[in-house]
Amino acid sequence: MERGPELSSGASGEAQTNPGSGYTDLLGVDIEGNVLIVETKLAKNPEVRRKVIGQILEYAAYLWTISYDQLDALFLAKEGKPIAELWRLKTSEPLPDGFREIVTANLRSGIFNLFIAVDEMNEQLEKIIAYVSSRGPGLKLQALELRTYKLGDLEILAPQRHGEFVQTSTAAAPASVTIEEALANCPDEHSRQLFKLLIDLLVELGHEVRPGQVGLAFRADVNGTKRSIFWASRGDLQGAFNVNLENGAPVDAVQAFRSAVSKLPGFDSSKFLHAAQPIVKLSKLTESEVERFVKEADTVVRVWREASQIAGP
């Protein structure tokens, strides 16, 4: 079992986590937003039992509570491309709507799928896997025994799984927050009032406010398809410029949105001019700045709709 980058059903690759931890053999995300960590060991390696468990838990502990942008940076550093681009190369499709929110929720809660791949299972490792797997639904740990057999010139790989995912048949998917809960999660009253203003303005314009697992997605109907235009959660307002572009928004309209917002005092001009999904604290904004932000977002939607109608099906 060699170490190295690899693409699977989502985006993945060998990635350095905590500088003290070295590299995890495989870090990936799947279509449902699950974060996967894989560590491989040969049976002859003395680390195959206790140390491999410690390593994979150390990787998980490092990823726990990091942001989506920090996770994205791991892929960018190793593969030279962010998750969205790797995904598109693999599937020829943009990331699913709400993908970022789901991954963010998994990072914050520490819900990861952990795999240990070995060429031969031993009794001690199997017992450790079984014990850890029985402790509750939050930790999902399995071992994959990848034995090879030779039949003449034919080499056969026979994988066997050890340690079932816990309570997969009964564990419910993380629930979406309600609008009331999203407002309650704001850190201060000023942020809460501006969050509510965002909601009210978008609804008045006929757009949709959709609860997610962490916060709210502000979406617009672009000729029959709901598209996210920005997000907000826990007192943060987050642009979705790269998602707008991936879903077909005109480049000039998105750039005009960036330019207009970056000139507002409460917004970091560098981030909102260049970052894919920049974040600003609502606590730093005024009502007029929020109103201007929403106005510029609505302008993008109107231009987007017109361009989509011209392009046709």
Secondary structure, DSSP 4 states (H G I P E B T S, - for coil): --------SSEEEEEE-STTT-EEEEEEE-TT--EEEEEEE-TTSGGGTHHHHHHHHHHHHHHTT--HHHHHHHHHHHHSS-HHHHHHHHHSSPPPTTHHHHHHHHHHHT-EEEEEEESS--HHHHHHHHHHHTS-TTEEEEEEEEEEEEETTEEEEEEEEESPPTTTTTPPPPPPPPHHHHHHTSSSHHHHHHHHHHHHHHHHTT-EEEE-SSSEEEEEEETTEEEEEEEEETTEEEE-HHHHHHTT--HHHHHHHHHHHHTSTTS-HHHHHH-SS-EEEGGG--HHHHHHHHHHHHHHHHHHHHHHHHH--
